[in-house]
Amino acid sequence: MSAGEVSGAPAMRRLLALWLVLAAAFWVGRIAVSLTLFYSLDLTFRSFVELIVVPGLQAAAVTWATRLPAGPGLLAPWRQMLTSPPWRVILACDLAVLGAAWLALGLAAGPPALRFGAGAGLPLAALSTKLAAAAALLAVAGWRRLRGAGPRLGTLTLSAVLATLAAEPVTRWLENGPQRLFPDQPPLVRWVRFYLPALLALLLALFAAQSALWKASPAAGRAVDWAVAAVLVLAAIVVGGFFLHPYLRDPWRSAAWTAGYVAASALLVAAALAARKPAELLAGDPPLPRL
């Protein structure tokens, strides 16, 4: 595999790293200018949104402008999966569930079972099923396809993380975790102490698995980019919603569910592509370039 193809893998890692640098510079510069020239500090929701959105748009523009021509295109994972008739049906059903959930949201008398967040609803069951299937396929790819302890560990770790997330409808550990671990803390402190480490752990698992899967299937690595992007959108929606209210309201609540649903679909596609053919990753191959 050429260096250009390998360098094309970490698109979301480059974007995230650029966003962190630009957000830090934007935040420091804004504080310095505000305190030095205006003797005040803007801590409103508008300022928070600017801190997230402006560096994010800048990072996206720089990432796109400096992209390499090598490597699979943005839609390559979905195009490869659509060449298989069974997967066409699976993805069509997946899209139908998502569309039905939004349709039920718009209808006052829509079936509750089709709405996002319903305990026994179809969207939650579909999301959990996709995560469980992705975990199983990643376990197969990691154990049978990849060579070397590092790639196997990265892929199997993400498989374990997805299996844990898939059990959420039964265990409710993600919903009740903050209250159980930090019962005496204020709600905001509980959420930050629980969900921020969980988000960072998920991103680290995704990036580690992407490094392992890229040389086995570049399209699978690109699908992980889709999942990372959806997870970051989900996090931004949740943080912005809690900044205004102690809970998410529609349409932001449904938008957050949609981001999670798309992330699960992308991970299922990535796992299916990784398990589809033998990997070329050898234990002695050089690692992917670091940011």
N, C-alpha and C positions, 0 to 999 in steps of 0.2 A: 504494500500500500504506500502511496506517495505521501510526501510530507504535506503537500497541499490538502489532500483528503483528510489527513489527521488533524491539521490545523483548522479545518472547517467545523470540527465537532462542537467545541464549547461555546456556541453562540450565546446562550443564555448566561453562561458563566461570565463571559466578557461583558454582557450588558449589565449584569448584577454588580460586577466589580466596578464598572464605570459609574453606575448609579450611586454606589456607596461613596466613591471619591467625590463626585460632583455634588451629592447631597451634603457631604461634610463641608466642602468648600463654600457651597451656597449658604449653609447654616451659619458658619463662622463669619463669612463676609456680611451677611444680613445683620447679625448681632453687632458686629463691629461698627457698621454704618449707622444702625439705629441708635446705639448708645453714644457714639461719638458726635454725630451730627444732630440727632433729634432728641436725645436724652430720654428715650422711651423704647419699649420692647413690645412688639406685636405678638401676642400669644393667642390670637383668634383662630377660629376654624379655617378661615380663608388663608391665613399664614401657613397653617399646617398643610393644607391642600397644595399650596404653592411649593412647599418644601418637598412634597412627594412627587408632584406631577412635573414641575419644571425640570429638575435633574433627570427624571425618567424619560421625558421627551428628548432631552439632549443626549442621554446615553443611547437611546434607540436610534437617533439620527447618526451618531458616531459609529455605532455597531454596524448599521446598514451601509454607511459610506465606506467603511474599511473592511467590508466582508471580502472573503476570497471566492473566486469563481468555482473552485473545486468543492466536491462534496455534494450530498443530495439536496434537492430543493426543499422549500418549506412544505410543500404538499406531497413530497415523495412518499412518506409513510402511508398516507391515506390512499394514494394512487396504487401502491403495491398491494395493499389489502383488498382494494376493489377489483383486482384481477381475479380474486377467488370468489366464485359464486356463493359458497356458504357465508363468507365474510360480508358479502354485499347484503345478504339478508340480515345478518347480525347488526351491521352498522345502520341499516334502514330501520330496524326495530328500535335501536338505540336512539336514533334521531326522532322517531315517532313518540317515544316516551317523553323526551324532552319537550317536543312541541305540544303534546297533550297536557303537560304540567303547566306550561304558559297559557294554554287555552283555558284550562280550569281556573287559573288565577284571574283571567279576564271575565269569566262568567260568574255572576253572583251565585247561581245555583249549580256551579260545577261540582263534579264528584269529589269529595274530600280525599278519596284514595288516590287521585291523580295529582294532588297538589304536593309541592315541595314541603319537606319537613314532617309530613304525616307519619306517625309512628309505624303504621302498617301499610304505608302508601307504596305505590308502584315505583316512583322515582327513587326512593330510599332503598327499596329492595333491588332495583336495577344497579344502583351505584355500588351497593355492597357486593352484589354478584360479580360485577366487573372487577372490583378490587381483589376478590377471592380468586377469580380466574387468572388475573394478572400475576398474583402471588404464586399460583401453581405453575404457570408457564415460565416465570422467571426462575423458579426452583429447578425446573427441568433444564432450562438453558444454562443455568449456572453449574449444575452438577454434571450434565452430560455433554454440553457443547463447549464450554470455556475451559481453557487450560491455564494452570498456574493458580497458586493460592490467593493472590491478590484479586484477580478478576472474579474468581468464584466467591470470595468473601464479600466483595462489593455487591454482587448480584443477589446472593443469598440473604444479605442484610436487608436490602430493599424488599425482597420477598417476604421476610419476616415482618417488616414494617407495614406492608400492604395487608398482610393477613391480620395484623392487629387492628388496623383501621377498618377492615371488612367486618370485624366482630362488633363494631360500635352499636349497631341496632339491637344487639342482644345484651351486651355488657354495659352500655352507656358510660364507658370509662371516659370518653372524650367530653361528654356533656357534664358529668358529675365529678370529674377529676379535680377541678379547682376547689370545689366545696369540701371534698374529702381530704385533700392534702393540706389546705390552708383554711380551716374553718373559722379561725379568729381574725382573718385579714379582711379588709374592705374588698368589695367586688372587683374594683379596678386592679388592685394589687394582686389579687388571686389570679385574675386573667393574665396579667403580664408575667407572673412567676410561673404559670403553667403553660400557656399557649406559646409564648415566645421561645422557650427552649424546645418545645415540640416542633415549632415551625423550622427552627434552625436544624434540628436533628433530621427532619424530613428532607430539607434541601441538601444536607450533606449526604444523605443516603441516595438521593436522586443523582447527584453529581458523581458519586463513587460508582454507581451502577452505569451511568452514561459512559464513563471512561472505560469500563469493562466491556460494554456492549458495542461501542463504536466500531472497533475493528472487526467484530463478528458480523455486524449489520449496521452500516452507516445510517440506513433509514430508521432503524430502531433508536439509534442515538438522537436523530432528529425528532422522533416522536417524544423522547424524554424532554427535549426543548419545549415542545408544546405543553407537556405536563407542568414543567417548571413555570412557564409563563402563566398558566391558569392558576397555579397555586399562589403566585405573587399577586395576581388580580384578586383572588379570593381574600388574601390577607389585607390588601389595600381597602377592599370594600368593608370588611369586618372592622378594621381599625377606624376608618372614617365614620362608619355607622355608630360605633360605641362612643366616638368623640361627641356626637350630638345627642344620643339617647343611650340608655343602659341596655338596649336590645335593638336588633335590626328590624326595620319596617319594610314592607313592600313599597316599591319594586326592588329595593336594595337587597332584601332578604332572598328573593328569588334569583337575583343576579349572582349573589354569593353561592347559592346552591348550583346555579348553572356553571359557574367557574369550577366548582368541585366536580360536577358531573363530567365536564369536558376533560378535566385532569385525569379522572378515572378512565375515560375512553382512550385518551392518549397513552396511558400506561398499559392498557390492555393491548393496544396496537403494537407498542414497543415490545411487550413480552411475547406476543405472537410472532413478530418478525424475528426476534432473537432466537426463538425456539424452532423456527422454520428450517434453518440450514445449519450445518456445522460451523463452528467458529474457526477463525484463523489466528486467534490470539495465542501466542506461545509464551511460556514463562519467562524467557529471556528477552522478549521484545522490549524496546525502549518505551517509557511511559509517554502519555500525551503531554504536549507542552503545557507548562503551568502559566497562569496569568501573572 
